[in-house]
Amino acid sequence: MASRAVVIGGGLIGLSIARALTERGLSEVLVLERQVLAGGGTGKSSGIVRSHYGVPSIAAMAWRSLPVFEELGEEVGFRQVGYTVIVGEENVEPLKANTAMHQSLGIDVDLIDNDQLEALWPMMEIGDVASASYEPRGGFADATQLALHYGQVARAKGARIRQSTPVARILTKGEKVTGVELASGEVVEADLVIVAAGWWSAKLLADLGIDFPIEAYRSELIIVDAGVPLANVPVVSDLVSLQYCRLEGAGQFLVGNSDHADFEKKYADADTYSNVVSEASIMRYAEKLMHRFPGFPDPSVTHNYAGVYDVLPDWNPVIAPAGQVEGLLVCAGFAGHGFKIAPAVGDLVADLVFEGESTDPDIPASDFRLERFAEGKFLSSLHPYVGAGEMR
């Protein structure tokens, strides 16, 4: 059993892992963050809380995580406004199948008709909506606040956290982890190293001869002022126009892209990518937004920004031992979906450390093996959406 753990990465995932390990009694836990806590992908998260996934284990992780948002409430900025998925005719059957699968997992969700959708979202254009699914307990929250909360919980239980402390390499002896070497040259001894560094995980693993096929995918977001205060309308995942939208403040709306057909053209360097949305993207986003929400009386773009997803070939994470190195785990490749499953991810990692296996039958650890890529056994949606497969 491990007695000294190093978690590489001080984002939400790394801090959730530290929280889970300390809650299970491992007090000697050190989190090493290359810059500042939550300063990477966590700080750019759109913060949507939902359980709608085509991979059952991911849906179950989101459902297991939901009570954390409900319990913490305002501490993590949780607004339980509900979550809707809207589809066109080509995706009616996948929506029905996914909704039924979610219900079999105990998720509170149901199909709704267009009259119900219009009552939830009176400013929405629904003429091209063929079906919708609604999660009344969904909504959105703040990823940075949840990350810092988990940091506080982990510290209170004995964990240490060091910022501005990049790791140069993972140290091994034979086929066993012995610790890490920092960029400063300092050596930190450990018998468990967990790599939760998002896109930056690949270099650390490559130095050990472990192929981690991850890419950084740049994603743009815009903030729109609707021109009128908005009520507590649900989050919308629009699989007709391929966009997602949620409230941001009183009269503002955050809009993101769900069209990943050309994602290879958007690979980026996670250290140097542009944080400014292009004019062409703003025009494209605005056109789709105004089609879907013609009821906005005086909309205007107030600001914009971009982030990067850490994307593996099947757009699903690895949460597993890495290679043949004893005491080495990797937890990365969440492709923008890590936020709403982060509580369950920490618990799964703790299961792997203490039990060697998942203790939740709905979340088999085998789903998240690294070896699946070399074997060609991708973790994919049971009922993928036409034109929006990555949404799962």
Secondary structure, DSSP 8 states (H G I E B T S, - for coil): --SSEEEE--SHHHHHHHHHHHHTT---EEEE-SSSTTTTGGGG---EE----SSHHHHHHHHHHHHHHHHHGGGGT-B---EEEEE-GGGHHHHHHHHHHHHHTT---EEE-HHHHHHH-TT---TT--EEEEETT-EE--HHHHHHHHHHHHHHTT-EEESS--EEEEEEETTEEEEEEETTS-EEE-SEEEE--GGGHHHHHHTTT-----EEEEEEEEEEE-SS---S--EEEETTTTEEEEEETTTEEEEEE---TTGGGGB--TTT---S--HHHHHHHHHHHHHH-TT-SS-EEEEEEEEEEEE-TTS--EEEE-TT-BTEEEEE--TT-HHHHHHHHHHHHHHHHHTSS-S-TTS-GGGG-THHHHHT-----SS--TT-GGG-
